[in-house]
Amino acid sequence: MGFFRRRTKMDAAEGKPDLALLLMQGEDLIDQLGKAHMTWGLGSADRWDLDQTTGLISWTFPSKTATAPAQIIGSHNPGAGTWMWAWSNESILPELSRDSVAFCDWAVANDLPGLAEPVAEADDEQAATFATPAVRVTEATGFYRASSGSSSTFITFGPVTLTAQDGTTSNVAINISA
């Protein structure tokens, strides 16, 4: 995975993005988003679902349901040791891979073609490294790593709506400083 190397003075002179800085910013953003979304229970739901036809992710709790528009960034298969971008996965509807496409277009435009390969060898840590800059570049307001069976799906999401058992709704405001 040589494309995750440190930036050189030559890279800076050529105007290439500082990938190490982008990774740090992405990790920081994911950390901030995680803490902010824990206020409504992200990470503690009884179950989660992603409906590709509506483009909504939902988390079910005993007293409420949280829903948000979602995008799939990619997936990791630990058994095969691979990362696959959502845009290259035929089982993902194109509407749910727009952010994945946007990030890969950004990677190509910024002379980082290794970040735009449809499938790459990746362990668990490397898979997270693929998703991290995508969260930052796409300016996601939510991030969820969903595990199911033998794989993990990396999902970004937008504004969250909480629906209580009595049907009342409220919107979650997330304010992250860049």
N, C-alpha and C positions, 0 to 999 in steps of 0.2 A: 504494500500500500504506500508506494513512494509519493503519492500526491498529497500525503499528510505531512510532508517534510516542513522544516522551518523555512520561513521566508528569507531570501538572501537580499543583499543590497541590489543585485541585478534585478530581482523581481520588483523591488520598490521603484527602481529607475524605469522599469518597463510599464509601470502602472497596474501591475497585477494586484488583486486583493490580498491582504495579509490573512492567509488562511488560519494561522495560529490564533490571531486576534479574533477572527470570526468564530472559531471554535470556542474560545473563552467567552465571548459575548453570548453565543448560543447556549452554552452551559449555564451561564449566569441567568439568562432569560428563562430557560427551562426551570431552574431552581426557583426564581421569583414567581413564575406562573404556578408552579406546584404549590408553593406556600399560599399564594392568593386563592387558588381554587380549593384548597383544603378547608376554607371557611364554610363552604357548602357541603363538604364531604367527599371530594374527589379522593379516590383511593380506599374508601371504606364502604362502597356500595355493595349490596347483596348480589347484584348482577349488572352487566352492561350489555348493550346491544347496539349494532350499527345496521341501519336499514339503508341499503344502497339505493333503493328506489326513491326514498324521500331525502336522502343525504343527511339524515339526522342520527347522531349518537345519543344514546340515553343510558342513564344510570338509575337503577331502582333501589330505593331505600325503604325501610318499613313505613315511614310516614310521608314520603315524597318521591317524586321522580324529577330528575334533572335532564334536560334535553338541550342540544346545541347543534348548529350546522357543522358538518365535519368534512375533512379532507384526509385521504390516506396518503402518507408520504412514501411508505415502503414497508417491507416485511423482512423478517429474519427467520431463517430456518436453521436452528442450531445443529440438527442432525446432518444436514447437508453442508453446513458451514457456509451459508450464502446469505447475501443481502440482495433483495430485488426491489427496484423502484416501482411504485404503484403504476406508473404509466406503461411499464413493460409487462404487467401482470394481466393476462387476458380475463381473469376472473373478477377484476375490478372495473366497474363502469367508468367511462371517461369523465363523467361529471365529478366523480370523487377523486380523480387524480390530477385535477387542474394545478394544484400547488406543487405537486411532484414534477409536472411538466415545466412549470415556471422556474423551479429551482434548477432543473437540468438544463434548461435554456440559458439561465444565468451562468451556470458552470461552464458551458461551451463558450458563451460570449466573453467570459473572463479567463479563457485559456486554461481551464481546469477540466479537461475532458475525462479524466479518471473519475470524477464525481458524476459523470453522466453515462457511465456504462450501465446497460440494462440490469446485469447481474454481476456481482462481485463476490469473491471469497471474503468471508467475514465471520469472526467470532462474535460473542455477545457484546464486548466492548467496542469493537470496530463497527458493528451495526448501529450502536448508539452514536458513534462518531459520524456516520453518514447522515443520520437524522438531525443532529445538532445544528449544522449550518443551515439546513433547510428551514428549520423553525425560525431562525433569525432572518434569513433572506426573505421569506414569505410573510414576515411580520405577524406570525400567528399569535393569537391571544389565549390559546390553550393548547396543552400537549398531553397526550395520553399514550402510554405504552401498554397495549392490550395483549395479554397472553391468552392463548386458547390452544389446547392440545400441544402440538409439537412446534408451534411457531409463535412469534410475536408480531403484532401489527403496530406500526408507529402512526399515530393519528393526531392531526391538529384540529382544533375546533374553535368556533367563534362564540358569540354571546350566549350565555347559559340562562335558560328559563327554568325556574323551579315551580313545580305544580304540587300543591299539598293534596292530601287525601280528600279534602272537601272541595277541591277544584279551583281554589284560589291560586293565582300565579304571581310570581315576582321575578324580576330580572336581576342578575348578579352583575355588579359593576366591578370590573377589574382595572386597576390603574397601576401600570408598571412604568417606572422611570427608565428611560433608555440609557 
